[in-house]
């Protein structure tokens, strides 16, 4: 495996300037027709997602070592853009260590000795330096990520204004311009980066380990759905007079580009069909139901339906409610006050917002199997 000096390559400051040049050149590589007709907000969002960095997270609580031929190899699991491991931060400590990557871990070797304290101290020294170096780099990366949207917006608007000015100048000549192609609308492609779901082991009866979606990814999925539902509320034309299936398809469209896996609708899972099912490596990791609000009895029935789809492998779920009543507050009040009356209810957890409520339920056949259920409520106008 190829090794390199961690946090000791090109400075992030120099790299940042290169990235800005790449962004500017990508915008300029588009045709005038594309720049003039593309959805400006979506294109800027696409570039932000494409060029931003996912910060590194080191899992020191999951470290491990192995011995091989009198060499101790240390493993430090991490998440985020591994490219960041090679950049030199500012300030930079005059310290270097050659590392290599294996199984999504930062790895390095030390010589085996009979003095365990000496080996422990050497490992701790490297760990501390990795954390200190990254603390400095993380500040630079955060500044870079924060600057992307305003800088990209400036690049795009400036270039678009130049195109408009050029076209106006040419038009003022008074001679018809030859058209290369008929006018068309340009769609924004999906950003290249996708979130990888991090599956956590789940012990079943102390004998088997089964994958389950992490809390971080669960929150990320719910946030995507919640933001999508808020678009329905802000832009009534996207949801007015739409049925459950159409609204469901909009949410699947929002989810799909963000994950390595598959997001499907109307997919069989145990005893019935569910509206949104997210699978990762043939494992169901997220299940959701989309329903229009039709009263508290219908709400209980929707929870029953959702729970009936689940096996012990599905520990995180969501019930997405579309409310087309004139007022939404009475509906939220009923859900707040009467959810606990469901026979599978265990407890109410801290709500994320007024219309994003979180509960813990249990499976029908086993009260020891706890299920996290998020209830997301959206006001859909008729």
Buried (B, 14 or more C-beta within 10 A) or exposed (E): EEEBBBBBBEBBEEBBEEBBEEBBEBBEEBEBBBBBEBEBEEBBBBBBBBBBBBBBEBEEEEBEEEEEEEEBBBBBBBBBEEEBBBBBBEEBEEBBBEBBBEEEBBBBBBEBEEEEEEBEEBBEEBBEBBEBBBEBBBEBBEEBBEEBBEBBBEBBEEBBEEBEEEEEEEEEEEEEEEEEEEEEEBEBEEBEBBBBBBBBEBEEEEEEEBBBBBEBBBBBBBEBBBEBBBEBBEEEEBBEEBEBEEBBBBBBEBBBBBBEBEBBBEBEBEEEEBBBBBBBEEBBBBBBBBBBBBEBEEBBEBBEBBBBBBBBBBBBBBBBBBBBBEEBEEBBEBBBEEBEEBEBBBEEEEBBEEBBBBBBBBBEEEEEBBBBBBBBBBBBBE
